[in-house]
Structures are given as C-alpha cells and as structure tokens.
Amino acid sequence: MKYLKVLGLAAVAAMVVMAFGAGSASAAVKLCVKGVSDGKCPTGKEEYNGSHIEAKVTNPPGAVLTTNITTVTCTESVVTLSSKGATEPTGEVTNLSFTGCKTSANQACTVEVVNLPYTSHIEGAVEGTNTSKLRVTDEVGAGAKVVCGFVINCTFTTKEATLTGHNITTPTTTEFTAVKVPLTRNGGICPTTAEWTASYSVTTPEGFTVH
C-alpha cells in the first residue's frame, strides 16, 4: 500500500511538471525586430539578439504622478533597457529620465531618478493573446525624487511595477503601459497618496515586438 501511495504521488508530481512546462512554453518570450524573415518571428521580422532597447513616453498624456495634493505630468520620459537576447527575458533598466514636468497648477518640477539600475523581466505574450508584460523590480525601490517648489519635495518609489505590453501597428512596435502603480513616499513634503501612470513605446530597435 505504501508503495502504491509513492507511485501515486510521483504520478501527480509528473503531471504538475508537465502542466507547468506547457504553460511556460506557451508564454515563452520572443523578442522580434524588423529584418529578414527567419521563421521564428512574424513575416518581415527576425529575432533580436542585441542588448539595447529604448522606449519613450507617449503623448498625451505623458508620465503622470497623481497625488492627493496635485498631479504632476512629465511630457518627456525615456527608459533604456539592457536585454540579454531574443529569448532571454531578464535584463536591467540602465537609464530613466523625466523632463518637462509640471503640476496641475503649472508649477515647474524637477525629477531625479534614484537607485538605478533596476532589474527588468519581459514575459512573452500568452498564446492566443497580444498581451505581454514588463516587470521592473528593485529591492530598495525604483522611482524618483520629485521637487515642485513648496508643493512637493518627496521621493516616490516602488519595489515592483508591472507594465502591460501590446503590439501595435502604427508604427510597428510594442507599447508598455503602467496604470495607477501605488508608490511609497519619503521626504519632507509628501502627499498621503501617490500613483504613477505612463505608456512607453519602444523606439529602438526598429519594429520591436514581443511574442
């Protein structure tokens, strides 16, 4: 009887491994760019084996910090990721910047990014969907110090932010969107609540899409 129980447990474990493996395969990441069709990517694309990925915030509305005090909108924001290749999802956010930032009352703000680099992880689109994910994590906190005159002087961070990716056609690229990511606050003049919303379109390399 004990031997039969062991066999039963082994069978269940094997089924779990098989199910996990199938699920992982269906969501395996594949980074594609404009190029000679290689059979691994959609027509007119090839796998991206480079390391540099750059994305810019889409306008409007730009990158938006919503707080109970005011709303800060940055019209320009650029993020740079270092990738390990077409099928390697883990990399780093090596650069992040925010400019053209103002409050809803038109008060100019400075935004200084803190704690770079951050770990980045791209998850491939689930089979049958057009939705991928970009997860950005940092043990200390990814974010920035925001100073808007005497209104805000606060550092906003998060240990994990998930951006949802969609492949678009005009232009052909992937757009990653973060919606109302809750932020931790620390500083002299901080609001009681803060959320971050932004969409970034990949501009380099050309024709970048996630599959």
Buried (B, 14 or more C-beta within 10 A) or exposed (E): EEEEEEEEEEEEEEEEEEEEEEEEEEBBBBBBBBBEEEEEBBEEBBBBEBBEBBBBBBBEBBBBBBBEBBBBBBBBBBBBBBBEEBBEBEBBBBBBBBEBBBBEEEBEBEBEBBBEBBBBBBBBBEEEEBBBBBBBBBEEBBBBBBBBEEBBBBBBBBBEBBBBBBBEEEEBBBBBBBEEBEBEBEEEBBBEEBBBBBBBBBBBBEBBBBB
